[in-house]
Amino acid sequence: LTRLFGAAHLNFTDRLKGSAGLRWTKDEKTIAGTIQDGLAAYPPALTSRSNAGEWKVWTPKFNLQYEAGDDVMIYGTIARGYRAGGFVALSIAEPSIFTKAYDPESAWSYEAGAKIEAFDRRARLNLAAYVQQLKDLQQNVFSNGSILTQNAAEARIAGLEVEAAATPVRGLDLFASLALTDAEYEKLDPSTAAAQAGAQTLPLVSKVQAQVGGSWRIEPEVLK
């Protein structure tokens, strides 16, 4: 694994700031192994395979930040991320795909929001809206009795997040948060497990998440 990174920070005005960063990553991986050559073979036979892969990925990030007031900051961010590629590590039913490579998946993220403080910083409010465009998603695909990973989908995730916190009196902290998320497949290979299950949305993503709570701190007189 080799990485190179560079970043620049600019102050356009006293209130407007920006930054840009660029990371270059080179992944080099190898795999070698021996598995049973098919489920029906008797007596069981073994087959050995190996493979090597190299992936090069550019991941930039851009940020603008504007101080609208002493207690109000507005920002916008664009960034690209990725999940590394790899190899199919187990496929006894179809040994020909053992060690087959799949490529990295990538995501462009766009986010805008604001951070607000009030009442001498005893109250805070964070707002954010974001969109992620995912490409070459690594999905499980059925192939002749085996399950392999391959780049077989594209998706879009959009959401809104609100976080609030306040300290109305000494020792009392209150907080609340709300997150709304829409995560849908835009393209999905029919041979994937998700498509065969009729999935329209990405798994393990909640549409609504909310939290409300607080804490009260009592300081013994001896510690004051």
C-alpha positions in Angstrom: 0.0 0.0 0.0 1.5 3.3 -1.1 0.0 6.7 -0.4 0.9 10.3 -1.3 -1.0 13.3 0.0 -1.0 17.1 -0.5 -3.2 19.9 0.9 -3.5 23.7 0.5 -5.3 26.2 2.8 -6.4 29.6 1.6 -7.9 32.6 3.4 -9.9 34.5 0.7 -11.1 37.1 3.3 -11.1 37.3 7.1 -14.4 35.3 7.0 -14.1 33.1 3.9 -11.6 30.2 4.0 -11.0 27.3 1.7 -8.9 24.2 1.5 -8.2 21.5 -1.1 -6.5 18.2 -0.7 -5.6 15.3 -2.9 -4.6 11.8 -2.0 -3.1 9.2 -4.4 -3.3 5.5 -3.3 -1.8 2.5 -4.9 -3.1 -0.9 -3.6 -1.1 -4.0 -4.5 -2.5 -7.3 -3.3 -1.8 -11.0 -4.0 -3.8 -14.2 -3.2 -2.8 -17.8 -3.4 -4.7 -20.8 -2.1 -6.0 -24.4 -2.5 -9.6 -25.4 -2.4 -11.8 -28.4 -3.2 -12.3 -28.7 -6.9 -16.1 -28.8 -7.0 -18.8 -30.1 -4.7 -19.6 -33.2 -6.7 -16.1 -34.6 -7.1 -15.5 -37.9 -5.4 -13.0 -38.7 -4.2 -12.4 -35.0 -3.4 -9.8 -33.3 -5.6 -8.0 -30.1 -4.9 -7.2 -27.1 -7.1 -4.7 -24.3 -6.5 -5.0 -20.8 -7.9 -3.3 -17.5 -7.4 -3.8 -13.9 -8.6 -2.4 -10.4 -8.2 -4.0 -7.0 -8.5 -3.0 -3.4 -8.5 -5.4 -0.5 -8.1 -4.6 3.2 -8.3 -7.1 5.7 -6.9 -7.3 9.5 -6.7 -9.4 10.9 -3.8 -9.7 14.7 -3.8 -11.4 16.9 -1.1 -12.5 20.5 -1.3 -13.9 22.7 1.5 -15.3 26.2 1.8 -16.0 27.8 5.2 -17.7 31.1 5.8 -18.0 32.8 9.1 -21.4 34.5 8.8 -21.1 35.9 12.3 -19.2 35.4 15.5 -21.4 32.4 16.3 -22.4 31.2 12.8 -20.3 29.2 10.4 -21.5 27.9 7.1 -19.6 25.3 5.1 -19.6 23.2 2.0 -17.6 20.1 1.2 -17.0 17.9 -1.8 -14.9 14.7 -1.4 -14.3 11.4 -3.0 -13.7 8.2 -1.1 -13.2 4.5 -2.0 -13.3 1.0 -0.6 -10.4 -1.2 -1.7 -10.7 -4.0 -4.3 -9.9 -7.6 -3.6 -10.4 -11.2 -4.6 -13.0 -14.0 -4.3 -11.6 -16.1 -1.5 -14.0 -19.1 -1.4 -16.0 -20.7 -4.3 -16.0 -24.5 -3.9 -19.0 -25.0 -6.2 -17.4 -23.1 -9.0 -13.6 -23.2 -8.5 -12.9 -21.3 -11.7 -13.8 -18.0 -9.9 -11.6 -18.6 -6.9 -9.1 -15.7 -6.7 -11.1 -13.7 -9.3 -10.5 -9.9 -8.7 -13.1 -7.2 -8.1 -12.4 -3.4 -8.4 -12.6 -0.7 -5.7 -16.0 1.0 -5.2 -16.0 4.7 -5.0 -18.2 7.5 -3.7 -18.5 11.2 -4.4 -19.9 13.1 -1.3 -21.5 16.6 -1.4 -22.3 18.2 2.0 -23.5 21.7 3.1 -24.4 22.8 6.5 -24.1 25.3 9.3 -22.9 25.4 12.9 -24.5 27.9 15.2 -23.8 28.9 18.8 -25.9 31.2 21.0 -26.4 32.4 24.5 -22.7 32.7 25.3 -22.1 29.3 23.7 -24.5 27.5 26.0 -26.6 26.5 23.1 -25.4 24.8 19.8 -27.2 23.8 16.6 -25.7 21.9 13.8 -27.4 21.5 10.4 -26.3 19.4 7.5 -27.6 18.1 4.1 -25.6 15.7 2.0 -25.7 13.5 -1.1 -23.5 10.5 -1.9 -23.1 9.0 -5.3 -21.8 5.4 -5.0 -20.3 3.6 -8.1 -19.0 0.1 -8.6 -20.6 -1.2 -5.4 -19.2 -4.5 -4.2 -22.1 -6.9 -4.1 -22.6 -10.6 -3.5 -23.5 -12.3 -6.8 -24.8 -15.9 -7.2 -22.9 -17.9 -9.8 -23.5 -21.7 -10.3 -24.0 -22.4 -6.6 -21.2 -20.1 -5.4 -21.4 -16.6 -4.0 -18.8 -14.2 -5.3 -18.1 -10.5 -4.8 -18.2 -8.2 -7.9 -18.8 -4.6 -8.8 -22.5 -4.9 -9.7 -24.4 -1.8 -8.5 -24.7 2.0 -8.3 -26.6 3.8 -5.5 -27.5 7.3 -4.2 -27.7 8.3 -0.5 -29.2 11.6 0.5 -29.9 12.9 4.0 -30.6 15.7 6.4 -29.1 15.9 9.9 -30.0 18.2 12.8 -28.1 18.2 16.1 -28.9 20.5 19.1 -27.3 20.8 22.5 -27.8 23.2 25.4 -26.6 23.9 28.9 -29.4 26.0 30.4 -28.0 25.9 33.9 -24.7 24.8 35.4 -24.5 21.0 35.5 -27.5 20.3 33.2 -26.7 19.2 29.6 -29.5 18.6 27.1 -29.2 17.2 23.6 -31.3 16.0 20.7 -30.6 14.8 17.1 -32.6 13.8 14.1 -31.3 12.2 10.9 -33.4 11.5 7.7 -31.8 9.2 5.1 -32.9 8.0 1.7 -30.6 5.3 0.3 -31.6 3.7 -3.0 -30.1 1.6 -5.7 -29.9 3.3 -9.1 -28.5 0.3 -10.9 -28.4 -3.3 -9.7 -27.2 -6.4 -11.5 -30.0 -9.0 -11.7 -27.7 -11.8 -10.5 -27.0 -10.1 -7.2 -28.4 -11.3 -3.9 -30.0 -7.9 -3.4 -31.8 -8.0 -6.8 -33.1 -11.5 -6.3 -34.5 -10.5 -2.9 -36.3 -7.6 -4.6 -34.3 -4.9 -2.7 -34.8 -1.3 -3.7 -32.9 0.4 -0.9 -29.4 -0.3 0.6 -29.4 -2.6 3.6 -28.7 -1.5 7.2 -29.6 2.1 6.5 -32.3 3.6 8.7 -34.7 6.1 7.2 -35.2 7.9 10.5 -33.0 8.1 13.5 -33.7 10.3 16.5 -32.2 10.8 19.9 -33.2 12.9 22.9 -31.4 13.0 26.2 -29.7 14.9 29.0 -27.4 14.6 32.0 -27.2 16.3 35.3 -23.9 16.7 37.1 -23.8 17.2 40.8 -20.5 18.3 42.4 -19.9 17.4 46.0 -19.2 20.4 48.2 -15.7 19.2 49.0 -14.7 19.4 45.3 -16.0 22.9 44.7 
